[in-house]
């Protein structure tokens, strides 16, 4: 008898989802914490204010992937108006993170599918996604290629704070 297939869903995060989003984002590292070390999520005043600002920003969407009622993934989509490309907007995907226990089970692919559908529905000309070089070895770049992204540009970053 085959094991039951794990079912995931993706939805737009709501005002009450800050704790869940932060819990997933806390797992944005190549490997889980040591056995027996549990992560805790304490929400700061700054995080609450930023979450409120995110939710009030037009064309900015935070997505939450769930397994039942458990938050297992998150990602952000920003649709930016653009004067180029016949005034079609450009979409930017940021902060794609999947909880350790749910990696390699199709969660990121499901989130990206939803995000790309939403970008198409918004009339976007292109979607940009930056991925750190370290993800070339952990499967991240392979995932992005498998859903249609091409590594065609050189990316640059300048961190303005430590």
Secondary structure, 3 states (H helix, E strand, C coil): CCCCCCCCEEEECCHHHHHHHHHHHCCCCCCCCCCCCCCCCCCCHHHHHHHHHHHHCCCEEEEEEEECCEEEEEEEEEEECCCCHHHCCEEEEEEEEECHHHCCCCHHHHHHHHHHHHHHHCCCCEEEECCCHHHHCCCHHHHHHHCCCCCCCCCCCCCCCC
